[in-house]
Amino acid sequence: MELTLTKENEDGSADFDLTLSPLEVQHIVNFGLVEILKRAIEEGKQYVPSQASVGNTGRREQDCVYGSCVKSGESGQPCVCDETVKVPY
């Protein structure tokens, strides 16, 4: 890793040039992705799963657009809605 001062600005700040090897870039990206995932997990802990809307679960069924969605009570059965729309996947 090489950090080179390129310019000192009048406001007291400075501009630098950062040169990284491919391996250093890989380590920084890996670190960043792990940190993003950690923060997403912590944020997800704020929600109660039974109250969170998970949206499309990939079942490729029709989704409710208006009105209430009434389940038949049987596992695997789609909602019965006033109006539906086919979601293109």
C-alpha positions as CSV (number, residue, x, y, z in Angstrom):
1,M,0.0,0.0,0.0
2,E,1.4,3.4,-0.9
3,L,-0.1,6.7,0.2
4,T,1.3,9.8,-1.5
5,L,0.5,13.4,-0.7
6,T,-0.5,15.1,-4.0
7,K,-1.7,18.5,-2.8
8,E,-2.1,20.6,0.3
9,N,-5.2,22.8,0.1
10,E,-5.6,26.3,1.5
11,D,-8.4,25.2,3.9
12,G,-5.9,22.9,5.7
13,S,-7.1,19.7,4.0
14,A,-4.9,17.6,1.7
15,D,-5.4,15.4,-1.3
16,F,-3.7,12.0,-1.4
17,D,-3.1,9.2,-3.9
18,L,-3.6,5.7,-2.6
19,T,-2.1,2.8,-4.6
20,L,-3.2,-0.7,-3.7
21,S,-2.1,-4.1,-4.9
22,P,-4.9,-6.5,-6.1
23,L,-4.5,-8.5,-2.9
24,E,-4.9,-5.4,-0.8
25,V,-8.1,-4.5,-2.7
26,Q,-9.4,-8.0,-2.2
27,H,-8.8,-7.8,1.6
28,I,-10.5,-4.4,1.8
29,V,-13.6,-5.5,-0.2
30,N,-13.9,-8.7,1.9
31,F,-13.7,-6.7,5.1
32,G,-16.3,-4.3,3.8
33,L,-18.7,-7.1,2.8
34,V,-18.4,-8.8,6.2
35,E,-19.1,-5.5,8.0
36,I,-22.2,-4.9,5.8
37,L,-23.5,-8.3,6.7
38,K,-22.8,-7.9,10.4
39,R,-24.7,-4.6,10.4
40,A,-27.6,-6.1,8.4
41,I,-27.8,-9.0,10.9
42,E,-27.9,-6.5,13.8
43,E,-30.6,-4.4,12.1
44,G,-32.6,-7.5,11.4
45,K,-32.7,-8.4,15.1
46,Q,-34.9,-5.3,15.6
47,Y,-37.8,-7.0,13.8
48,V,-40.2,-9.7,15.0
49,P,-40.4,-12.3,12.2
50,S,-44.2,-12.7,12.6
51,Q,-44.7,-9.0,12.1
52,A,-42.2,-8.3,9.3
53,S,-43.4,-8.4,5.7
54,V,-41.2,-10.6,3.7
55,G,-42.8,-9.7,0.4
56,N,-42.3,-12.1,-2.5
57,T,-41.1,-15.5,-1.2
58,G,-40.4,-16.8,-4.7
59,R,-43.4,-19.1,-4.9
60,R,-44.5,-17.6,-8.2
61,E,-48.1,-17.3,-7.1
62,Q,-50.4,-14.4,-7.6
63,D,-50.0,-11.6,-5.0
64,C,-52.7,-9.4,-3.5
65,V,-52.9,-5.9,-4.7
66,Y,-56.0,-4.4,-3.0
67,G,-58.1,-5.5,-0.1
68,S,-57.4,-8.1,2.5
69,C,-55.7,-11.4,1.8
70,V,-57.6,-14.4,3.3
71,K,-55.8,-17.7,3.8
72,S,-57.7,-20.9,3.6
73,G,-55.9,-22.2,6.7
74,E,-54.3,-25.1,4.7
75,S,-50.6,-25.1,4.4
76,G,-49.3,-24.2,0.9
77,Q,-52.6,-22.7,-0.3
78,P,-52.5,-19.2,-1.9
79,C,-54.3,-16.2,-0.6
80,V,-57.8,-15.3,-1.9
81,C,-58.0,-11.7,-2.8
82,D,-60.5,-9.2,-4.3
83,E,-58.0,-8.3,-7.1
84,T,-54.8,-10.0,-8.1
85,V,-51.8,-9.4,-10.3
86,K,-49.4,-12.0,-11.7
87,V,-45.9,-11.0,-10.6
88,P,-43.4,-11.5,-13.5
89,Y,-40.3,-13.4,-12.3
